[in-house]
């Protein structure tokens, strides 16, 4: 130390003045280090804030079909049941579940051995075969409160951001009161939809408003138009149906059958549950995909603001149909 000070004395005043400046300027560098440190920390704080705001996406699966089980030919229903066995989620059963009469015995002996294993996660809809008994007693006996109010058969439920409406499309059924404007079901539907103005909306029942089925009296059901008008006014996204024993997907359209990519409803007919096959005729307007000789199930994956669909065929068949769409009521920002 003594040697160092001595050398400083020998170097003269300039060295002393330099040391003085070093002491004076030294602290000036400290704030610069602090600023660098703050700049490095800023992205971490932003990331932490972003992580705090992030909410995991809520995704649900809805899988099913219509026209399902017959004791005369049980193989089809068994094949589609094998598919559902591997797919977790809510099962939709879109009518004509137990052939030929929807009786209590047929539900027990025909439907239950196949799709009955998913009973606790199934949300059913009524088909015309359930109404061979005018009160559909076998259906309501089998499902109980799961099928909505006895004698009505229409109800709704929620899957995350999606509002699911189950319709009774047997408009001429005794005691239902039709499907027209002011009917009990139509009045209920408008009130039900009004309660969820911001929800994504999916509806299903047995009969379709649009179909390329060969026999138009069987395939096309104009009595459902008022129901469609209400769904369209509420910006519904999807309508699922059965009745025709085939698969058909339509582009988004309005209740008059005019293409409407911005606000229209996409209809998918999936009467492929296993009962039998129906030939399809010439494609009606907006029909995008048609297939009539494959049993299978329709799997819908629904998330906030969007959905995907996939037709999954029975083992040994190759037909698939896959796509996606956006929810009309979901905010874009």
C-alpha positions in Angstrom: 0.0 0.0 0.0 2.8 2.4 0.9 4.5 1.7 -2.4 1.3 2.4 -4.3 0.9 5.8 -2.6 4.5 6.6 -3.3 4.1 5.9 -7.0 1.1 8.2 -7.1 3.1 11.0 -5.6 5.8 10.4 -8.2 3.2 10.6 -11.1 2.1 14.1 -9.9 -1.1 15.9 -9.7 -2.6 14.5 -12.9 -2.8 11.1 -11.4 -4.3 12.4 -8.2 -6.8 14.4 -10.3 -7.6 11.2 -12.3 -8.2 9.2 -9.1 -10.5 12.0 -7.9 -12.5 11.8 -11.1 -12.8 8.0 -10.8 -14.1 8.3 -7.3 -16.5 11.1 -8.4 -17.7 9.3 -11.6 -17.9 5.8 -10.1 -21.4 6.0 -8.6 -22.8 7.3 -12.0 -22.6 3.7 -13.4 -24.7 2.3 -10.7 -28.0 3.7 -12.0 -27.3 2.3 -15.5 -27.0 -1.2 -14.0 -30.3 -0.6 -12.2 -32.0 0.4 -15.5 -30.7 -2.7 -17.3 -32.0 -4.8 -14.5 -35.4 -3.2 -14.7 -35.5 -3.7 -18.5 -34.7 -7.4 -18.0 -37.4 -7.8 -15.4 -40.2 -6.1 -17.4 -40.9 -9.1 -19.7 -41.1 -11.4 -16.7 -43.7 -9.2 -15.1 -45.7 -9.0 -18.4 -45.5 -12.8 -18.7 -46.7 -13.3 -15.1 -49.6 -10.9 -15.8 -50.5 -12.8 -18.9 -50.4 -16.1 -17.1 -52.7 -14.7 -14.5 -55.2 -13.6 -17.1 -55.1 -16.9 -19.0 -58.1 -19.2 -18.5 -57.8 -22.8 -19.8 -60.2 -23.5 -22.7 -63.4 -25.3 -21.7 -63.9 -28.1 -24.3 -66.7 -30.7 -24.3 -67.6 -33.6 -26.6 -71.1 -34.5 -27.8 -71.4 -37.8 -29.7 -74.2 -39.8 -31.1 -76.7 -40.6 -33.9 -80.3 -41.4 -34.4 -82.2 -44.5 -35.6 -80.4 -47.0 -33.5 -81.4 -50.4 -32.1 -83.5 -53.2 -33.5 -83.7 -56.7 -32.1 -84.3 -58.0 -35.6 -80.8 -56.8 -36.7 -78.8 -55.8 -33.6 -75.4 -55.8 -35.3 -75.5 -52.1 -36.4 -76.3 -50.8 -33.0 -73.6 -53.0 -31.5 -71.1 -51.6 -34.0 -71.9 -48.0 -33.2 -71.9 -48.7 -29.4 -68.3 -49.9 -29.8 -67.4 -46.5 -31.2 -69.1 -44.6 -28.4 -67.4 -46.8 -25.8 -64.1 -45.2 -26.8 -65.3 -41.6 -26.8 -65.9 -39.9 -23.5 -68.5 -37.1 -23.3 -72.3 -36.5 -23.6 -74.2 -38.9 -25.8 -77.1 -37.5 -28.0 -79.6 -40.1 -29.1 -81.6 -38.4 -31.9 -84.8 -40.5 -31.9 -86.0 -43.9 -33.1 -84.0 -45.5 -30.4 -85.8 -48.9 -30.0 -87.5 -50.5 -33.0 -90.2 -51.2 -33.9 -92.5 -49.6 -31.4 -90.4 -48.0 -28.8 -92.0 -50.2 -26.2 -90.6 -50.8 -22.7 -89.7 -54.4 -23.7 -87.8 -53.1 -26.8 -85.9 -50.6 -24.8 -84.9 -53.3 -22.4 -84.1 -56.0 -25.0 -82.9 -54.1 -28.0 -81.6 -50.6 -27.0 -80.2 -51.4 -23.5 -77.7 -54.2 -24.5 -76.1 -51.8 -27.0 -76.3 -48.1 -26.2 -77.8 -48.7 -22.7 -74.3 -48.9 -21.2 -74.1 -45.1 -21.8 -77.5 -44.4 -20.3 -76.2 -42.2 -17.5 -74.5 -39.8 -19.9 -77.2 -39.8 -22.7 -79.5 -36.9 -23.5 -82.3 -38.5 -25.7 -84.8 -37.1 -28.1 -88.1 -38.6 -29.3 -88.5 -40.3 -32.7 -91.7 -41.3 -34.5 -91.2 -45.0 -33.6 -91.4 -44.0 -29.9 -94.9 -42.7 -30.7 -96.3 -46.0 -32.0 -97.8 -45.8 -28.5 -99.5 -42.4 -28.7 -98.1 -41.4 -25.3 -94.5 -42.7 -25.9 -94.9 -44.5 -22.6 -92.0 -46.9 -23.2 -89.6 -44.1 -23.9 -90.6 -42.0 -20.8 -90.6 -45.1 -18.6 -87.0 -46.0 -19.7 -85.5 -42.5 -19.4 -87.5 -41.0 -16.6 -86.6 -37.3 -15.9 -83.6 -37.6 -18.2 -86.0 -37.1 -21.2 -87.5 -33.9 -20.0 -91.1 -33.4 -18.8 -93.2 -36.4 -19.4 -95.5 -35.9 -22.4 -93.4 -33.0 -23.7 -90.0 -34.4 -24.4 -88.3 -31.0 -25.1 -85.7 -29.6 -22.7 -82.3 -27.9 -22.7 -79.0 -28.1 -20.9 -75.5 -26.5 -20.9 -72.1 -27.8 -22.0 -69.7 -25.0 -21.1 -70.3 -22.0 -23.3 -72.8 -23.9 -25.4 -76.6 -24.0 -24.9 -78.0 -27.4 -26.1 -81.7 -27.6 -27.0 -83.4 -31.0 -27.4 -86.6 -30.7 -29.5 -89.6 -32.9 -29.9 -90.0 -32.8 -33.7 -93.1 -35.1 -33.7 -95.3 -32.1 -34.3 -98.5 -34.1 -34.7 -98.0 -36.1 -31.5 -101.1 -36.2 -29.3 -100.9 -33.5 -26.6 -97.9 -31.8 -28.0 -99.8 -28.9 -29.6 -97.8 -28.8 -32.8 -94.6 -26.9 -33.6 -96.1 -23.7 -35.1 -96.0 -20.2 -33.8 -97.6 -19.9 -30.4 -97.5 -23.7 -29.7 -96.4 -24.7 -26.2 -93.0 -26.0 -27.5 -92.4 -22.9 -29.7 -93.3 -20.6 -26.9 -91.0 -22.5 -24.5 -88.2 -22.4 -27.1 -88.3 -18.6 -27.5 -88.3 -18.1 -23.8 -85.5 -20.6 -23.3 -83.3 -19.0 -26.0 -83.9 -15.5 -24.6 -82.3 -16.6 -21.3 -79.0 -17.3 -23.0 -78.5 -14.4 -25.5 -74.7 -14.7 -25.5 -74.5 -18.5 -25.7 -73.4 -20.7 -28.7 -76.4 -22.7 -29.6 -76.9 -26.3 -30.8 -80.3 -28.0 -31.2 -81.2 -31.6 -32.1 -84.3 -33.7 -32.6 -85.4 -36.5 -34.9 -86.8 -34.9 -38.0 -85.0 -32.6 -40.4 -86.2 -29.5 -42.2 -83.7 -30.2 -45.1 -82.8 -33.5 -46.6 -81.9 -35.2 -49.9 -83.9 -38.3 -49.0 -85.6 -40.0 -51.9 -89.2 -39.8 -50.5 -89.7 -36.2 -49.6 -92.7 -36.7 -47.4 -90.4 -38.8 -45.2 -87.3 -36.7 -45.6 -88.4 -33.1 -45.4 -90.5 -31.6 -42.6 -91.7 -28.0 -43.3 -93.7 -28.0 -40.1 -90.4 -27.4 -38.3 -89.9 -24.0 -40.1 -91.1 -21.9 -37.1 -88.7 -23.7 -34.8 -85.9 -22.9 -37.3 -87.0 -19.3 -37.5 -86.7 -19.0 -33.7 -83.3 -20.7 -33.7 -82.1 -18.5 -36.6 -83.3 -15.3 -34.8 -81.2 -16.4 -31.8 -78.1 -17.0 -34.0 -78.0 -20.8 -33.5 -75.1 -22.6 -35.0 -76.0 -26.2 -35.5 -79.1 -28.4 -35.9 -78.7 -32.2 -35.7 -81.3 -34.8 -36.9 -81.9 -38.4 -37.8 -85.0 -40.1 -39.4 -83.3 -40.6 -42.8 -81.0 -43.6 -42.2 -78.0 -41.9 -43.8 -75.5 -39.1 -43.3 -75.8 -35.7 -44.8 -74.2 -32.4 -44.0 -75.4 -29.0 -45.2 -73.7 -25.6 -45.5 -75.0 -22.8 -43.3 -78.4 -21.7 -44.5 -81.4 -19.7 -43.4 -84.9 -21.2 -42.7 -85.8 -20.7 -46.4 -82.9 -22.9 -47.5 -80.8 -20.0 -48.9 -77.1 -20.1 -48.3 -76.1 -17.8 -45.5 -72.4 -18.3 -44.5 -72.4 -15.4 -42.1 -75.6 -16.1 -40.0 -76.9 -19.4 -41.2 -77.5 -22.7 -39.4 -75.5 -25.8 -40.3 -77.7 -28.9 -40.4 -76.2 -32.4 -40.1 -78.4 -35.5 -40.5 -76.9 -38.6 -38.8 -79.5 -41.4 -38.9 -76.6 -43.8 -38.8 -77.0 -45.4 -35.4 -77.4 -48.9 -36.7 -81.0 -49.8 -37.7 -80.7 -49.9 -41.5 -79.7 -47.8 -44.5 -81.8 -45.4 -46.6 -80.9 -44.4 -50.2 -80.4 -40.7 -50.8 -81.7 -38.9 -53.9 -80.3 -36.0 -55.8 -78.6 -33.4 -53.7 -80.8 -30.6 -52.5 -79.4 -27.0 -52.4 -76.6 -26.4 -49.9 -76.0 -30.2 -49.4 -72.3 -30.6 -49.1 -71.7 -34.3 -48.2 -73.9 -37.3 -48.5 -73.3 -41.0 -47.6 -75.9 -43.7 -47.1 -74.2 -47.1 -46.6 -72.1 -46.7 -43.5 -73.2 -46.9 -39.8 -71.3 -44.5 -37.5 -71.5 -41.7 -35.0 -71.1 -38.0 -35.2 -68.6 -36.5 -32.8 -68.8 -32.8 -32.0 -66.1 -31.1 -30.1 -67.4 -27.8 -28.8 -65.3 -25.0 -27.3 -65.7 -21.3 -26.5 -66.5 -19.7 -29.9 -66.0 -22.7 -32.1 -66.8 -26.3 -32.9 -65.5 -29.3 -34.9 -67.4 -32.2 -36.3 -66.2 -35.7 -37.3 -68.2 -38.6 -38.6 -66.6 -41.8 -37.3 -67.6 -44.9 -39.2 -68.1 -48.4 -37.9 -65.1 -50.7 -38.0 -64.1 -51.8 -41.5 -65.7 -48.8 -43.2 -63.7 -45.9 -44.6 -66.1 -42.9 -44.9 -65.1 -39.9 -42.8 -66.3 -36.3 -42.7 -64.3 -33.7 -40.7 -64.6 -29.9 -40.4 -65.0 -26.9 -38.2 -67.0 -23.8 -37.7 -67.3 -20.7 -35.6 -70.0 -19.7 -33.1 -72.2 -16.7 -34.2 -72.8 -15.3 -30.7 -69.1 -15.4 -29.5 -67.4 -12.0 -29.4 -64.7 -11.5 -32.0 -62.5 -9.3 -29.8 
